Amino acid sequence: MGSHPASDNGQIIDPVITVDGMWQVFGVKPEPAIEMARRGAGRATVLQETGCTIAVRDVHFQVRRGETFVVMGLSGSGKSTLIRGTARLADITLGRVLLDGEDLTAMDAETLRRVRREKMSMVFQHFGLFPHRRVIDNVAYGLEVQGVDKKERHRRALEVIETVGLAGWGQHYPQQLSGGMQQRVGLARALAVDPEVLFFDEPFSALDPLIRRDMQDELIRLQRDLQRTIVFITHDFAEAIKLGDRIAIMKDGVFDQVGTAAELISNPATDYVREFTNDIPKVKVLTARDVMEVTTTGSGWREVRETDTVESFVPFLLDDIRPLTVVDDTGRPIGLVDRAAVSRLLGSDR
């Protein structure tokens, strides 16, 4: 949804979120379980010998400001446990979670509550709205907890209600709204406190397909306008590639691969990742920037934007054998793309 994260030798420059060696072990003997896992024992072996379940296993990642970082995995992969630990809704067994360089895992309970109230919001699959409160008061709830007076929190709530496309619905009760509208209320409630970081735990998975697509589009629009830092959990790879600047594929508590949609689709690191990418049509996901030859001096017969999908400019290549000029968002030429590049892409699309 945004630009690719700036990095320096693989590290995000000035990350908002840093997760450093997170372990989450459920059971009464976490230390021997971790030691066994570090020696290479699998989940099943650790469970059999220690009675402990390793849900998250030595995970490291960073998220830059304004980035949408998607964690994608099937049920039991550890993704929801990971986001709960990152948002500090649950203690972690081992590791650190930093927000703007501050160690959330070292904070006392009161400091952590303050940071979570002021800097974070979370949107769940189940809306969690208060049925006895009108929409405006559901949206304003976080501001009420912060001690904001009623007039100001209602003013802010009405602004956000309009932002998410629910203007005129502030005085209704949640049960008078459709499922998609209720999820918009949940999103508005999260945005009302003006959080620095938004955590989404499979927020759209319970919605009908058309409503789900509308909510994805709504989130893309909001992120384009607001540029929040987002960690988004899903089990749907198509949703992941639609929303994510970068995607982490999670299996058995670890990340199999982290990268952009183009990187995962073009160069899957494991058979597990390849299973998800096999059915994704590359021409609909990969862009001119992904397949171009980098050059600032060449000139094609027609310009395409670096973000244009391969599918969108294939007709131009069929009309003329000459290459196309790829330009960035300022109109500056950054490369060329020709029939040969697209042929190589299509030839690898098995």
N, C-alpha and C positions, 0 to 999 in steps of 0.2 A: 504493500500500500504506500510505502514511502521509498526513500532512496536507500541504497545499500549502506550498511553501517561502515563508517570510517574505521580503519584498523591500522595497527602498527605491529608488524611481526605476529599477526594472528590475534592480537589483543585489541579490544575495543578501546578507542581513545575516550577518556572521561566517561565511563559507563555509569548509567543510573543504577542498574542492578548488577550485582556480582554474586553469583552462587559459587562457593569455593569448597569443593569436596564434600557435598551433602550426602550423608547416609541417613536413611530412615529404616530402623529395624524394629519390628513388633515382636515382643517376647521378653522374657525375664533375664536372658543371658545375651545381651547385644554384643558385648566385647568379644567373646569367643566366636560369635557368628561373623563379626566383621573380620576377625583374624583368619577364619577359614575362607571367607570370600576373597580376601587379599591373596591367599595362597592358591586361588583358582577354583575353589569349590563352587558348584552351581547352587541355585536356589533350593532345589529338591534335597540335595545332600545336606545343606545347612539346616533346613527344616527338620530333616530326619534326626540329625545328631544333636541339635541344640534346642529344637522346638521353636526356633525363631524364624520369622518371615522377613526377608530383605526386600523391602518395597522400593527403595531408592538406593543405588549403589555407586557412591563416589562420583557424583555428577558435578561437573563444572560448566558454567556458562555465564555470559555477560549480555546485557541488553543496553543498547545506546538510547539516548534521549530521542523520543519521537518514533522509535522503531516498534513495529508489531512483530513480536517473537512468538511463533506458534510451536507448541509441543503437541505432536501427533502420535497417537499410539492406540492399540486395541485395549479392550477391557483387561485389567490386571497388569498393564505395562508399568504402572507406577506414576502416571502423569498427574492424576488428581492429588495424590499424596505429595508429589513434587510441588505443585502450585500452592497447596496448603502450607507446606513448610516455607516456601519462598515468601508468601504473604504473612507468615508468622501467625497463622490461625492455629498452628500446632507446633509444639516443640520438635526439634530434629535431634536425632541421636548423636550426630557428629557433623562438623563442618561449620561454615560461616555463611551468613547472608548479609550483604552490604547494600545499603540504600544511600546513594550519594556519598559513599565512603564511610558511612556510619554503620557499625556492626549491630544489626538488629538482634543477633543471638546473644549479645553481651548486655543488652538493655534490661533494666528492671521493669516490672510489670506496668507501672504507671507511665514511664517514659515510652514504652512500646505502645500502650494504648493511645497516647497523645500522637505519636508518629502515624499510627494507623488511621486515626480520626482525621488528621490534617493532610496526609500525603497519599493515602491509598483508598481505593474503592474496589469492590468485588461484585461481579454479576454471576449468579449461579444458573444452572439449568432450571431449577424450580424457583419461581419468582420471589417467594417469601414476602409478598405484600401483606400489609395489615388490612383485613377485610372490613374492619369497622372504621377505617380512616378513608377520607376522600383521596383522590389521586394527588391533589396538591399537597396534602399533608404526608402522604407516602413519600413523595419526591423530596419534601423538605425535612424528612426525618433526621438525616445526618447533620443538617444545619441546626436542628433543634438540640441534638446531643451536644453539639459544639457550643450551645448557649446563645445562638443568634436570635435576636428578637423576632417576634411573629411577623411583623410587617416586612422586615428585610428578607426573612427566609421565604416568605410567600412571593415576594418580588423575584427573587432568584429562581424559585421553583417554577414560576410561570415562564420565565425566560427559557429554562431548560426544557419544559414541557413543549414549548413551541419549537425548540431546536430539534427535538426528536419526532416532530410531526404530529403532536397530540393537542394542538391549540384548540381550545374550546371544551376539553375533556377534564379540566382540573377539578370540577365540582362533582364528578361522577365517582362511584365506588368501583373497586377492582372487578367485582363480579359482573358489572355491567359492560365490561370490555372483553374483546376477543383475546385469544391466547397471544397473538402477535402484538396487540396493543398493550397487554399486561407486561410483556417483555420490554416494550418501549418504556413503560413506567419504571421497570427495574433499571434500565439503562439511564433514564433521566435521574433517578435517585443516586446512582453512582456518580453521575457528572455534576450534580448540584453542589457538591462540596469542593469542586474544582481540584480534583486530585492530580497529583503528578504521575501516579502509576495506576493503571486499571488492570485488574486480574479477571479473566473470563474463564469459567469452568464449564465447558460444553453448554453455553447459554442458549443455543438455538436447536439443540438436538431433539427437543420434545415438540418442536413446531412442525406444521405441515410443510411439505417441500416448497410450495410457492411463497408462503410466509417466511420460511427460513431464508430463501433467496433474497426477499425484500429486506430482511434484517441484516443480512450480510452486506447488501448494497448500502444500507443506512449506516452501518458501521464504517464502511469505506469512506462515505461522504463525511461523516463526523471526524474521522481521523485526518482526512485531507484538510479540514477546516481548523481542527483543534490541536493536532500533532501531540497527542499524549503518548506516553510510554506504555505499551500494552504487552501483557503475557496472556496468550490465548490457548486454551486446551480444547482439543477436538479428537474424535476418532475417525474423522472423514478427511481423506487426503485431498479431495477436490476442494473442500472448504479451506483446508490449510494453504493450498497453492493460490487460492483466490485472495485470501486475507493477509498472508504472511510476507514480510520482508525477508525473514529467514525462518526456516522450519527445522525443528529437531525431531527426528524419528526415534521414538522410545520403545524399547523392548526389554522385558525382564529387569526393569529398574535402571537401565543404562541407555545412553544415547548411541544409537547405531551410526547416525550421521547427522551433521548439522550443515545447512547451506541454504542458498536461495532455491526457489523452485526449479530454476534452470539448471543449477548444479546437481540437484538430486535427480532430475530427469535425464540429464545428459551423462552423468557419471555416478550412478548408484554405487555406493561403497560395498554393499553386502547384498546377498540374495534376498534378504528380508526387505530391504529398501526397494530392490528391483521389483518385487511382487506388487508394491503399491504403484510404481511408476509405469508398469507395463501397459495398463489400460488407459493411460493419459495420452491423448493425441498431442505430440510434440508441437505441431504447427499452431496449436491454439494457445500454447503456454510460452514457448520460446520466442524471443523478440529479435529485432534486427541487431541489437547490441550483442546478443548471445552468439550470433552466427557470422557477424561481419568480419572482414579483414581490417585491422586498425590502420588507418592512414589519414593524414590531414591534407594531402596534396592531390589525391585522385579525384576525379569528377565523373559522376554517373549521369544518365539521361534524365533521371527523376529523383526527387528527394523523398525519403521516408524518415519518420522519427525513430529514435533509438528504442522507444517503448512500443512501437507498432509490432503486432504479432506477425510471425512468418506467414500465417494464413492470410493476413490482410494484404500483403504485397506480392504474394505468388502470382496473381494475375498480371502484374506489371512485368515480371520476368518472363512470362509466357508470351507477352506481346512483343518483347524486344530482347535480343541477346545481350545487350549492353548492361553493365552493372548499375545498381542504384546507389546513390549517395545517402549515407546515414548521417543525420544531424542530431545534435543534442537539443535540450529545451531552449537554448538561446539561438538555435539556427546554425550553429558552428559545425562544419563537416568533421566527423570523427572516424569515418570508415566507409568501406564499400561492401556491398553484398551482391553476389551474382548467382547464376543458376547452379554452378558447381557446389556452392556452400549449401544451398537448399537440397540438392541431390544427395549430398553426404548425410544431411540430417534425415531425409526421408528413407535413405538406405539403411540407417541404423534404427529406424522406428519399427521394431518387431514386436 
